[in-house]
Amino acid sequence: MEENSDDDQIYMPEVVDERKPKIGMEFGSVDEAFLFYNHYAREAGFSTRINNSKKDKITNEVVWKQFVCSKEGHTDEKKKQPSDEKRRKERARGQVRTGCRSKISIVKAQSGTNWAVSAFQESHNHPLSTPSKQIWLLEIEYGGSEHIGCTETDIRNFERDLKNEQKDSEKRLNRCFWADAVSRRTYSAFGDVFVFDTTYNTNKYGMIFAPLVGVNHHHQTIVFGCGFLSDEKTESFIWLLNKFVEAMPTGAPNVIITDQDPAMTKAIAQVFPQTMHRYCLWHILNKFSEKLDPMTFRDHYQSIKHVIENSTTPDEFVSSWEEAMKCAKLEGNDWLQLMYDLRKKWVPAYLNHVFVAGMSSNQRSESSHSFFKRYVSKKNSLVDFIIRFNRALKHQRHNELVSDHVDRNECPKIKGNLPMEHQMVKVYTKKK
């Protein structure tokens, strides 16, 4: 990092440490790095521009790039002065550059396509944007304070509330949610049902990773939105689900599938009162080995599972369940009684009439977690995680494009030569 001269007045942007650039931080492209730096600059209160670049002498490929504060450098007084006529037509403008040295440099990896931060100068030699300056600029732009629709106090209060909402008492990140334009468009098409799972912690701070995923027309996992939470309390789930519904272009889903979590159940009932909340069958079946003694599990689990999965009507399930409990001598098991009381939330006989796009369990989230684990680890900071997560998302979306291409150019082989098969080929994807 370069040192500022003794005459410089240093201004340090007040930005959460996790959102600041760091030496060694990696990006998938120059554009990705510049976007990240712009987000940081916007929060800190300054604007940026692309400055210098260097090319490999042999390949002529750009291998080094620098982004700077817009006040970097000084106005060139030696440039040709405009004519008197042109000067009269242009507004008088003072010098805007102050020789600010705040900047970030990135260098291309020797192999692969990644870029890494090689230098970061944080301090500025000029004041940064404040709510007072923002309101002043808005007054000029809109022709007076009466046309703005907010006051300086409103801006300060908004900033305060935003920080309080997302940080704890020790000023650590408490929660966040993100969804991009592609996810929002995808939700418009496939948002009938989604799986909401919080069983995967994947960053060095132990925050809870909460993806909201569905399936597309190729039955591939798609991400509608993601969040990080510091706890699994009802109020945290309410916050995340509210942010989700605010971000999405269409309304509430028809069905939400989750594990059997009381706090999540309360949150969904409050935010999506008209949505069917279904418990994950796969998770519940996995609990039988914990709730039954080994001998009972060995001798009776398969018959109980058969009753759960193959009962076609509620009446059939009730009679078969009672018979299975009696046979296994489990009438007094508290957990099984609780699950029976909740049967309308997880037993297929009560739910088969509801469209769930083939997602009867949270195995969709499990496969999603398995996919993202190839890209991220528990050693990642939050910024590292999001960068790597976006990389994984690009890979996931690429797979969808490949499937789209196959559908446009290949027809499935018809086995029975029935008229219905010829019709289905024209209507459905190859996977379906």
C-alpha positions as CSV (number, residue, x, y, z in Angstrom):
1,M,0.0,0.0,0.0
2,E,1.2,3.5,-0.8
3,E,1.6,6.0,1.9
4,N,-0.3,9.3,1.8
5,S,1.8,12.5,2.0
6,D,1.8,14.4,5.3
7,D,-0.4,17.1,3.7
8,D,-3.1,14.6,2.8
9,Q,-6.2,14.3,5.1
10,I,-7.1,10.6,5.3
11,Y,-10.8,9.6,5.1
12,M,-11.5,5.9,5.8
13,P,-14.9,4.6,4.5
14,E,-17.1,3.0,7.2
15,V,-17.8,-0.3,5.5
16,V,-18.3,-3.8,7.1
17,D,-14.9,-5.5,6.9
18,E,-16.3,-8.5,5.0
19,R,-17.3,-6.2,2.2
20,K,-13.9,-4.6,1.7
21,P,-11.4,-5.9,-0.9
22,K,-8.6,-8.0,0.5
23,I,-5.2,-9.1,-1.0
24,G,-5.6,-12.5,-2.6
25,M,-9.4,-12.2,-3.0
26,E,-10.3,-14.0,-6.3
27,F,-12.8,-13.2,-9.0
28,G,-13.9,-15.0,-12.1
29,S,-13.4,-12.1,-14.4
30,V,-12.4,-8.4,-14.6
31,D,-16.1,-7.4,-14.8
32,E,-16.8,-9.4,-11.6
33,A,-14.0,-7.6,-9.8
34,F,-15.1,-4.2,-11.0
35,L,-18.7,-4.9,-9.9
36,F,-17.5,-5.9,-6.5
37,Y,-15.3,-2.8,-6.1
38,N,-18.2,-0.6,-7.3
39,H,-20.5,-2.1,-4.6
40,Y,-17.9,-1.4,-2.0
41,A,-17.4,2.2,-3.3
42,R,-21.1,2.9,-3.3
43,E,-21.4,1.9,0.4
44,A,-18.2,3.8,1.3
45,G,-19.4,7.0,-0.4
46,F,-17.2,7.4,-3.5
47,S,-17.3,6.6,-7.2
48,T,-14.8,4.7,-9.3
49,R,-13.3,4.4,-12.7
50,I,-11.0,2.0,-14.6
51,N,-7.5,3.3,-14.8
52,N,-4.5,1.4,-16.1
53,S,-3.9,-2.1,-17.5
54,K,-0.9,-4.1,-18.6
55,K,-0.5,-6.8,-21.3
56,D,1.6,-9.8,-21.6
57,K,4.4,-9.0,-24.0
58,I,4.2,-12.4,-25.7
59,T,0.5,-13.1,-25.9
60,N,-0.7,-9.5,-25.8
61,E,-3.3,-10.5,-23.3
62,V,-4.3,-8.2,-20.4
63,V,-2.9,-9.6,-17.2
64,W,-3.1,-6.6,-14.8
65,K,-5.9,-4.1,-14.2
66,Q,-6.3,-1.2,-11.9
67,F,-9.5,0.5,-10.6
68,V,-9.2,3.9,-8.8
69,C,-11.3,6.5,-7.0
70,S,-12.8,8.9,-9.5
71,K,-10.8,11.7,-7.8
72,E,-7.5,10.0,-8.7
73,G,-4.9,12.2,-10.5
74,H,-5.1,15.9,-11.3
75,T,-6.7,18.0,-14.1
76,D,-4.3,18.4,-17.0
77,E,-3.9,22.1,-17.4
78,K,-1.8,21.7,-20.6
79,K,-4.8,20.4,-22.6
80,K,-6.0,22.7,-25.4
81,Q,-8.3,25.3,-24.0
82,P,-11.8,25.5,-25.6
83,S,-12.8,28.5,-27.8
84,D,-14.5,31.5,-26.2
85,E,-17.8,30.6,-27.9
86,K,-17.7,27.0,-26.6
87,R,-16.6,28.2,-23.1
88,R,-19.7,30.5,-23.0
89,K,-22.0,27.6,-23.8
90,E,-20.5,25.2,-21.2
91,R,-21.1,25.6,-17.5
92,A,-18.2,26.6,-15.4
93,R,-16.7,23.6,-13.7
94,G,-14.1,23.4,-11.0
95,Q,-11.4,20.8,-10.6
96,V,-12.8,17.5,-9.5
97,R,-9.6,15.5,-9.1
98,T,-7.7,15.7,-5.9
99,G,-4.8,13.2,-6.5
100,C,-6.6,10.6,-4.4
101,R,-4.6,7.4,-4.1
102,S,-7.4,5.0,-3.2
103,K,-7.3,2.1,-5.6
104,I,-7.4,-1.7,-6.2
105,S,-5.2,-3.7,-8.5
106,I,-6.0,-7.2,-9.8
107,V,-3.7,-9.7,-11.6
108,K,-4.6,-12.6,-13.8
109,A,-3.7,-16.1,-12.6
110,Q,-0.9,-17.8,-14.5
111,S,-3.3,-20.7,-15.3
112,G,-7.0,-20.6,-15.6
113,T,-9.3,-17.5,-15.9
114,N,-9.4,-16.2,-12.3
115,W,-8.2,-12.8,-11.2
116,A,-6.8,-12.0,-7.7
117,V,-6.4,-8.7,-5.8
118,S,-2.7,-7.8,-5.7
119,A,-2.9,-4.3,-4.1
120,F,-5.5,-2.3,-2.2
121,Q,-5.2,1.3,-1.0
122,E,-8.2,2.1,1.2
123,S,-7.7,5.7,2.4
124,H,-8.9,8.8,0.6
125,N,-7.6,12.4,0.7
126,H,-11.1,13.9,0.3
127,P,-14.4,13.8,2.1
128,L,-16.7,11.0,1.2
129,S,-20.5,11.2,0.6
130,T,-22.8,11.7,3.5
131,P,-26.6,11.9,4.0
132,S,-26.3,15.7,4.0
133,K,-24.5,15.8,0.7
134,Q,-27.0,13.3,-0.8
135,I,-30.0,15.3,0.2
136,W,-28.3,18.5,-1.2
137,L,-27.7,16.8,-4.5
138,L,-31.3,15.5,-4.6
139,E,-32.6,19.0,-4.0
140,I,-30.6,20.3,-7.0
141,E,-31.7,17.4,-9.2
142,Y,-35.4,17.6,-8.4
143,G,-35.8,21.4,-8.0
144,G,-36.2,21.8,-4.3
145,S,-36.6,19.8,-1.1
146,E,-40.4,19.7,-1.4
147,H,-40.1,17.4,-4.5
148,I,-37.7,14.8,-3.0
149,G,-40.1,12.9,-0.8
150,C,-37.7,12.4,2.0
151,T,-35.5,14.4,4.4
152,E,-31.9,14.1,5.5
153,T,-33.2,12.5,8.7
154,D,-35.1,9.9,6.7
155,I,-31.9,9.0,4.9
156,R,-30.0,8.7,8.2
157,N,-32.8,6.7,9.8
158,F,-32.9,4.4,6.8
159,E,-29.1,3.8,7.0
160,R,-29.4,3.2,10.7
161,D,-32.3,0.8,10.4
162,L,-30.6,-1.1,7.6
163,K,-27.5,-1.6,9.7
164,N,-29.4,-2.5,12.8
165,E,-31.5,-5.0,10.8
166,Q,-28.5,-6.8,9.4
167,K,-26.0,-6.5,12.3
168,D,-25.9,-7.7,15.9
169,S,-24.9,-5.8,19.0
170,E,-21.3,-6.3,18.2
171,K,-21.7,-4.9,14.7
172,R,-21.3,-8.3,13.1
173,L,-23.3,-9.4,10.1
174,N,-26.5,-10.9,11.4
175,R,-28.4,-11.8,8.2
176,C,-28.5,-11.2,4.5
177,F,-30.5,-12.2,1.5
178,W,-29.7,-12.1,-2.2
179,A,-31.4,-13.0,-5.5
180,D,-30.4,-11.8,-9.0
181,A,-32.5,-11.0,-12.1
182,V,-32.2,-14.5,-13.5
183,S,-33.5,-16.0,-10.3
184,R,-36.5,-13.7,-10.2
185,R,-37.4,-14.5,-13.8
186,T,-37.0,-18.2,-13.0
187,Y,-39.4,-17.9,-10.1
188,S,-42.0,-16.4,-12.4
189,A,-41.9,-19.6,-14.4
190,F,-41.2,-22.3,-11.8
191,G,-42.2,-20.8,-8.5
192,D,-45.2,-23.0,-7.8
193,V,-43.2,-24.9,-5.2
194,F,-39.9,-24.5,-3.5
195,V,-37.8,-26.3,-0.9
196,F,-36.4,-24.2,2.0
197,D,-33.6,-25.9,3.9
198,T,-31.2,-24.6,6.6
199,T,-29.2,-27.7,7.4
200,Y,-26.0,-26.7,5.7
201,N,-23.4,-24.4,7.3
202,T,-20.7,-23.4,4.9
203,N,-18.6,-20.5,6.0
204,K,-15.9,-19.9,8.6
205,Y,-18.3,-17.9,10.8
206,G,-20.8,-20.8,11.2
207,M,-23.6,-18.8,9.7
208,I,-26.6,-20.8,8.4
209,F,-26.8,-21.1,4.6
210,A,-30.5,-21.0,3.6
211,P,-31.1,-21.6,-0.1
212,L,-34.6,-21.5,-1.6
213,V,-34.6,-23.9,-4.5
214,G,-37.0,-25.4,-7.0
215,V,-36.8,-27.4,-10.3
216,N,-37.1,-26.4,-13.9
217,H,-38.6,-28.1,-16.9
218,H,-35.5,-30.4,-17.2
219,H,-36.0,-31.3,-13.5
220,Q,-32.7,-29.6,-12.7
221,T,-32.2,-27.8,-9.4
222,I,-32.6,-24.0,-9.7
223,V,-32.0,-21.3,-7.1
224,F,-34.7,-18.7,-6.5
225,G,-32.8,-16.9,-3.7
226,C,-30.3,-17.5,-0.8
227,G,-29.8,-16.2,2.6
228,F,-27.4,-16.3,5.5
229,L,-28.7,-16.3,9.1
230,S,-26.9,-16.2,12.4
231,D,-29.7,-18.3,14.1
232,E,-32.8,-20.4,13.5
233,K,-35.2,-18.3,15.4
234,T,-38.7,-17.5,14.1
235,E,-38.0,-13.8,13.7
236,S,-35.0,-14.6,11.5
237,F,-37.0,-16.9,9.2
238,I,-39.8,-14.2,9.0
239,W,-37.2,-11.6,8.0
240,L,-35.7,-13.9,5.3
241,L,-39.1,-14.9,3.8
242,N,-40.3,-11.3,3.8
243,K,-37.2,-10.3,1.9
244,F,-37.8,-13.2,-0.5
245,V,-41.4,-12.2,-1.3
246,E,-40.3,-8.6,-1.7
247,A,-37.7,-9.6,-4.3
248,M,-39.8,-11.9,-6.3
249,P,-42.0,-10.6,-9.2
250,T,-44.9,-12.9,-8.4
251,G,-46.7,-13.8,-5.2
252,A,-46.4,-16.6,-2.7
253,P,-45.7,-20.2,-3.8
254,N,-48.4,-22.8,-3.6
255,V,-46.3,-25.2,-1.6
256,I,-43.2,-24.9,0.6
257,I,-41.3,-28.1,1.6
258,T,-39.1,-27.9,4.8
259,D,-37.8,-30.1,7.5
260,Q,-39.7,-30.4,10.7
261,D,-38.6,-27.1,12.4
262,P,-41.1,-25.4,14.8
263,A,-39.6,-21.9,14.3
264,M,-39.7,-22.2,10.5
265,T,-43.3,-23.5,10.7
266,K,-44.4,-20.4,12.7
267,A,-42.6,-18.1,10.2
268,I,-44.2,-19.7,7.1
269,A,-47.6,-19.6,8.7
270,Q,-47.2,-15.8,9.3
271,V,-45.6,-14.8,6.0
272,F,-47.4,-17.3,3.7
273,P,-50.7,-18.1,5.4
274,Q,-52.3,-19.4,2.2
275,T,-49.4,-21.6,1.2
276,M,-49.4,-25.3,1.9
277,H,-46.5,-26.1,4.2
278,R,-45.3,-29.7,3.7
279,Y,-42.7,-31.5,5.9
280,C,-39.9,-33.4,4.1
281,L,-40.8,-37.1,4.0
282,W,-37.2,-38.0,3.5
283,H,-36.1,-36.3,6.7
284,I,-38.8,-37.9,8.7
285,L,-38.1,-41.4,7.5
286,N,-34.5,-40.9,8.4
287,K,-35.4,-40.2,12.0
288,F,-37.0,-43.6,12.5
289,S,-33.6,-45.1,13.2
290,E,-33.0,-42.6,16.0
291,K,-36.4,-42.8,17.5
292,L,-36.8,-46.6,17.6
293,D,-34.6,-49.1,19.4
294,P,-32.4,-51.1,17.1
295,M,-34.4,-54.4,17.3
296,T,-37.7,-52.7,16.6
297,F,-36.3,-50.7,13.8
298,R,-34.8,-53.9,12.2
299,D,-38.0,-55.9,12.5
300,H,-40.7,-53.3,11.8
301,Y,-39.4,-50.3,9.9
302,Q,-40.0,-51.6,6.4
303,S,-43.6,-52.5,7.2
304,I,-44.2,-49.0,8.7
305,K,-42.5,-47.3,5.7
306,H,-44.7,-49.4,3.4
307,V,-47.8,-48.1,5.1
308,I,-46.6,-44.5,4.8
309,E,-45.6,-44.6,1.2
310,N,-48.3,-46.9,-0.3
311,S,-51.5,-45.9,1.5
312,T,-53.7,-44.4,-1.2
313,T,-56.3,-42.7,1.0
314,P,-56.4,-41.1,4.4
315,D,-58.7,-43.8,5.7
316,E,-56.5,-46.6,4.5
317,F,-53.5,-44.9,6.1
318,V,-55.2,-44.6,9.5
319,S,-56.3,-48.2,9.6
320,S,-52.9,-49.5,8.3
321,W,-51.0,-47.3,10.7
322,E,-52.9,-48.5,13.8
323,E,-52.4,-52.1,12.7
324,A,-48.6,-51.5,12.2
325,M,-48.3,-49.8,15.6
326,K,-50.1,-52.6,17.3
327,C,-48.0,-55.2,15.6
328,A,-44.7,-53.5,16.6
329,K,-46.1,-52.7,20.1
330,L,-45.4,-49.0,19.6
331,E,-48.7,-47.5,20.7
332,G,-47.1,-45.7,23.6
333,N,-44.2,-44.1,21.6
334,D,-44.5,-40.3,22.1
335,W,-42.6,-39.4,18.9
336,L,-44.7,-41.6,16.7
337,Q,-47.9,-40.2,18.3
338,L,-46.6,-36.7,17.5
339,M,-45.9,-37.6,13.9
340,Y,-49.3,-39.2,13.6
341,D,-50.9,-36.0,14.8
342,L,-49.0,-34.1,12.1
343,R,-49.8,-36.6,9.4
344,K,-51.5,-34.1,7.2
345,K,-48.2,-32.3,6.7
346,W,-46.1,-35.2,5.6
347,V,-48.0,-38.5,4.7
348,P,-48.4,-38.8,0.9
349,A,-52.0,-40.1,1.2
350,Y,-53.0,-36.6,2.5
351,L,-50.9,-34.7,0.0
352,N,-51.0,-36.5,-3.4
353,H,-53.6,-34.2,-4.8
354,V,-51.2,-31.2,-4.6
355,F,-48.7,-30.4,-7.4
356,V,-45.1,-30.4,-6.0
357,A,-43.1,-30.7,-9.3
358,G,-41.8,-34.1,-8.2
359,M,-40.2,-32.6,-5.0
360,S,-41.8,-34.6,-2.2
361,S,-38.7,-34.2,0.0
362,N,-35.7,-32.1,0.8
363,Q,-33.5,-34.4,-1.2
364,R,-33.7,-31.6,-3.7
365,S,-31.8,-29.4,-1.2
366,E,-29.4,-32.3,-0.4
367,S,-28.4,-32.5,-4.1
368,S,-28.1,-28.8,-4.2
369,H,-25.8,-28.8,-1.2
370,S,-23.7,-31.5,-2.8
371,F,-23.4,-29.4,-5.9
372,F,-22.3,-26.2,-4.1
373,K,-19.8,-28.1,-1.9
374,R,-17.7,-28.6,-5.0
375,Y,-17.2,-24.8,-5.1
376,V,-17.2,-23.6,-1.5
377,S,-15.9,-24.6,1.9
378,K,-16.3,-23.8,5.5
379,K,-13.0,-21.8,5.3
380,N,-14.6,-19.2,3.1
381,S,-15.4,-15.7,4.3
382,L,-18.8,-14.4,3.4
383,V,-17.4,-12.4,0.4
384,D,-15.4,-15.4,-0.8
385,F,-18.5,-17.6,-0.4
386,I,-20.7,-15.3,-2.5
387,I,-18.1,-15.0,-5.3
388,R,-17.7,-18.8,-5.4
389,F,-21.4,-19.3,-5.1
390,N,-22.0,-17.1,-8.1
391,R,-19.5,-19.2,-10.0
392,A,-21.4,-22.3,-9.1
393,L,-24.6,-20.6,-10.2
394,K,-23.2,-19.8,-13.6
395,H,-22.2,-23.5,-14.0
396,Q,-25.7,-24.6,-13.0
397,R,-27.3,-22.2,-15.5
398,H,-25.0,-23.4,-18.2
399,N,-26.3,-26.9,-17.7
400,E,-29.8,-25.6,-18.3
401,L,-28.7,-24.0,-21.5
402,V,-27.1,-27.2,-22.6
403,S,-30.4,-29.1,-21.9
404,D,-32.3,-26.4,-23.8
405,H,-30.0,-26.9,-26.8
406,V,-30.4,-30.7,-26.7
407,D,-34.2,-30.3,-26.7
408,R,-34.1,-28.0,-29.7
409,N,-31.9,-30.3,-31.7
410,E,-32.8,-33.8,-30.6
411,C,-36.0,-35.8,-30.5
412,P,-36.5,-38.7,-28.0
413,K,-36.8,-42.1,-29.6
414,I,-40.4,-43.3,-29.6
415,K,-40.8,-46.8,-28.3
416,G,-44.5,-47.6,-28.6
417,N,-45.3,-45.5,-31.7
418,L,-48.5,-44.4,-30.0
419,P,-50.1,-41.1,-31.2
420,M,-49.8,-39.8,-27.7
421,E,-46.1,-40.3,-27.7
422,H,-45.7,-38.2,-30.9
423,Q,-47.8,-35.4,-29.2
424,M,-45.7,-35.5,-26.0
425,V,-42.4,-35.2,-27.9
426,K,-43.7,-31.8,-29.2
427,V,-44.9,-30.6,-25.8
428,Y,-42.5,-31.8,-23.2
429,T,-38.8,-31.7,-22.6
430,K,-36.6,-34.7,-23.3
431,K,-36.2,-35.3,-19.5
432,K,-39.9,-35.3,-18.9
